[in-house]
Amino acid sequence: MTIYTSVKDYVKRHRNGLLITATIAGGSYFAGKYATSKIRNIQEKTTADRLAKENLKRRFQQNQNDCVFTVLSLLPTLGEQILHEMNIEEGWAKLQETRKLEKIEARLRKEREVAASLREEEEAMEQLREQDTSESVVMVEHETSEDKKEQVESKKTTEKPRQEMDSSVGSLSTSVIEEQETPLPPGILSKKEKNLLWDEIKTMSFTRTFTSIYSVTLLTILTHIQLNLLGRFTYIWSVSILNKSEPTIRLQQEGAEPDVGFLDPKIERMYLSVSWWLLHRGWKKCAARVQEAVDEIVSGIPIKGFLNYEDSKQLIAKLRRRIEFEIDGKPINYREFMLPDTKEEELEFIRGAGFEEEEEDVVDDEKTSSISLCKLLDETKDFIDSPDFNQVLTSCLNEVFSIFDQHAFVSTLLPNNDPMMGSSIQEVTHAEALKLQEEKKVILANLLPTISRQAHLIIAGNEYLNAFAHMKELQAFSALIYTQYGDEMNKA
């Protein structure tokens, strides 16, 4: 009892202090719990944001890799048509065959001339032998008529060179007449035919290479627009699943009941197949415009004309200006090269891509899906018509043409001792600079094989396609498409 009484008296004496202590302890406990909870929430939110950003970054990067592989899978279809329609190799083969046959014909002509000269020598020797025999007989029978023999010999000696000269001139005139009247052997082109073939190779080399550059560039940008647009819908769907709410935009399985706000797999496949237009129709329209520019600018350059590096740079600049801009200086609209623009063209694309059964549904837009093909095409056209597209396209073309310039002109027109091409900067005098400039002239005909060969390298991918993977402008444009959620994320 004594302990209990003492404790009770202690509590009564220190009641206010104990109450304050208990309040502080309880407050500290609950404050710690609250702070711990807040810190945990902040950590979870930070972790969730970091995972979301990593997920978005990973999805975006995977999307860009898919773009590269998709373009690689489409290049053979595009390249087969371009190389078939602009078959420069056939012209080169004709020139090589003509050169080979001309060498054979020249060798045969030389052999015929040698044989003819040998026959003439044999005839002359035969005449000399007959002459010696007749002279010996005359000497035996007419020993007393020496004066007469001398006259006969002098007459024969004067007539002999004249007969041989007449025989040579006659054979030469006969050979000339035969050469003029005899037609060329089969397979050998005339001078006029050679000139026409060289002009055709000249224009077609530039047309095929420039068409390949523009077509591959447009195909690459179109593929980035398509896959990033679809990737955005897929990402929104994944966010909706993570939020554990009913997604308004989702990929619905085949055979399921249609719902408002889903991306039908058929629509997705049809939208991915829209590149059919560029692969089968658009590149031909692009080639026609390139052909006009080449006929206007390149046709005036003689095939044996000399070009230096500055001339080649100006030539590329003129061709690009004529192709990429209208007469009034405004940039052309590339949409007709990349997408079907009218209902008739859309029907042609649908039939060509193998979607005849869905033709009426797409044209009448009777799908219950809110993400229809028309909506996807309209949004794609909006991106193509935007100023950002022209800026990205110009940057991509600048990069690709710099690679083309390096392969086609720099390696040929710039000598190895050029200070700019060395490992270190060297100082040269004005006279040395003029000397180097004089050495940079090459006949256009010698540049055509390298120019025409670039089309194969462009279509094969390699260095040209790798340049797009490191384009910052293209990456930024893809990120803009991928993250332009609009009202869709709010609905999700």
Secondary structure, DSSP 8 states (H G I E B T S, - for coil): -HHHHHHHHHHHHTHHHHHHHHHHHHHHHHHHHHHHHHHHHHHHHHHHHHHHHHHHHHHHHHHHHHHHHHHHHHHHHHHHHHHHHT-HHHHHHHHHHHHHHHHHHHHHHHHHHHHHHHHHHHHHHHHHHHHHHHHHHHHHH-TT-HHHHHHHHHHHHHHHHHHHHHHHHHHHHHHHHHHHHS---TT---HHHHHHHHHHHHHHHHHHHHHHHHHHHHHHHHHHHHHHHHHHHHHHHHHHHHTTS--SS-B--TTS---TT-B-HHHHHHHHGGGHHIIIIIHHHHHHHHHHHHHHHTTTS-TT-EE-HHHHHHHHHHHHHHHHB-TTS-B--THHHHS--SHHHHHHHHHHTT-GGGHHHHHHT--S-SS-HHHHHHHHHHHHHSHHHHHHHHHHHHHHHHHHHIIIIIHHHS-TT-GGGSSS-----HHHHHHHHHTT-EEHHHHHHHHHHHHHHHHH-HHHHHHHHT-HHHHHHHHHHHH--THHHHH-
